[in-house]
């Protein structure tokens, strides 16, 4: 595949794209979503910290956000949640209510 984008952007745009011996955006998102839903069940009402690398977090956020390729941002309800280039270290707070996303804070 010849692309003008970096690989993370290509995976944000094509959820099935993966390199040899790797996972696609969709596979990472599915694995993370299942794990986070288990954590939410087990620790209902508790504050939980999940630590992961930037690409996986961006793919997980696509469960709720749209990727704006032109501005390289993830958008939720018209507001920017994060840039495609998440700074390291970074903190994104996701508040869930009954396993449904309620809000984001950076």
N, C-alpha and C positions, 0 to 999 in steps of 0.2 A: 504494500500500500504506500503510495507516494502522497504525502500530505504536507501542507504548509504549517500544520498545527503540531504542538507537542503531543506526546502519546496520551497524557491525561485528558487533554481537550478532545482528542479523537474518541476516547472512551466515554466522555461525557456526552458526545454527540451520537455515538453508536454503542448502545448498551450491550451488544453482543460481541464487540471486538475484543479479542484477547491475543496476547502473544504466546508463543510456545511455552508450555508448562505453567501458564499463568491463569488467572481468573478474569472473567469479563466483569464489566461494571455490574451487570445483572446478577452474576453469581456472588460477587462481593456484597451487593445490596441485600440479596436474599439471606445470606449467611449472617450478616450484621443485624438485619431486622429480626430474624428468628431469635438470635441471642439477646438482643435488647428487649424483646417482648417477654422472654423467659425471666430476665432480670426484673422487669417491671412487675410481673406476676409475683415473683418471690419477695421483692422488697417494696411492695405497694405502700405508698405514702412516705417513703424514705427518700432522702437526697442521695443520688447515685452519680459517681464520676466514671465515665468511660473514656479510656485513652486509646487513641489509634493514630495511624499516619494520615496525612492530609487527603490523599486520593480516596481512601476508603471512607473517610468522613464525608467528602463531597458526593460520593456515590450514594451513601446512605441518605444524605440530605435531599437527593433527587426523589425520594419517596414523597416529599412535601413541596419541594421547590422546583421551579423551572430554571433551566440553564439558559441564560441570555448570552449567546455566543459573541454578539457584537461588543458587549461591555465586559465579557468574561466574568460574570457574576451569577450567583444563585439567588433567585427572587422568590419570596413568599408573600402572597397577598399584596403585590405591588412594591414591596420593600426589599432592599438588598440584605440578604442574610450574611453572605461572605463573598469575597473575591475568589476567583478561581485559584489565585495564588495565595492560599491561606498562609499567613505568617507563622513561623515556628519560634517559640511555642505560641499556641493560639488557644482560645477558649470560646466555645460556642455553647450557650445554655439552651437546652430544649426542654420546655415545660410540657409534660403530658398530663392529660386528665382522662382516665379510663382508656388508656392506650391510644388516645387521639391527640395529635399535636395541637397544642393551644398557642404557643408563642416561642419566639427565639430571642435571645439576647447575646450580644458579643461582649 
